[in-house]
Amino acid sequence: MKHTTELLIDKPILEVIKKLNSIDNLKHWQNGLVSTSHISGTPNELGAKLKLNYTFGKRKMEIIETVTKQDFPREYHATYTTKGVRNIQENYFKAIEDNMTQWVSKNEFQPTNFKMSMLLFLMPSSFKKQTKTYMTNFKHFVEKGTSVYNSK
C-alpha cells in the first residue's frame, strides 16, 4: 500500500531539518516511543541503523530504521522494519518563501506476513492516519515547542 502525506511547517527549512536530525527529539513527536538504541553507522547518515522501541498500551513494538538516503535539507529516506511489515519512506523538504517548509512523505507499506497483509487490506486508513499524526506532532513540536513526551 502506497500513500503520500504532505504538510506545511511555519518555520525555515534549516530549523526544521535541525529538529528532525536529532535522535533526542524523536520522543517529542513520536507517541509511544520508549527508547532508541544505535545499532551501526553514523546516526541519520546513509546506512545507519537505529532500534526504536514503542509501547502502545500493552502492546510493545520494536522497529529497525535503516537510512537509505540523506541529502539534507532536501531529502531523508529510510526503511522501517518490524514484525509483519516494512515501511519504505521517502521524505522531501522544500523551502516555501523564507519562513515556511513543505514536507512531503511518501510511504510504501509492504506486508511480510499474512496477518499484516489482511490489516493493510482491511484498514489502510489506520496506517495513513498514523503517518499524519506523527507529521502533525512534529509540526507542532517545531512551531510551538509542543511535546508528546509523557503525555499519556
PyMOL commands that set and color helices and strands:
alter all, ss='L'
color gray80, all
select helices_A, chain A and resi 13-20+23-28+114-122+124-144
alter helices_A, ss='H'
color red, helices_A
select strands_A, chain A and resi 2-9+33-40+49-56+59-71+75-82+85-96+100-111
alter strands_A, ss='S'
color yellow, strands_A
deselect
rebuild
show_as cartoon
